[in-house]
């Protein structure tokens, strides 16, 4: 079974490039476009790794806040 990775980036070309590279190396990669899609993937698809490539943007803050709200441990 392939390791499942979720890669969130606000730049679609970057997400597509990284997805192709990771898939070449045997990973299963999802590139959701919204935070709702991210949490749907995390909760239902059981990804092993989430990569978020944003630089202190609102998305960065929202993602962190939502993870702490949903997974307080």
Protein Blocks (a to p, Z undefined) as FASTA:
>chain_A
ZZddddddfbfklmmmmmmmmmmnopacdddfbfklmmmmmmmnopabdcdddehiaklm
mmmmmmmmmmmZZ
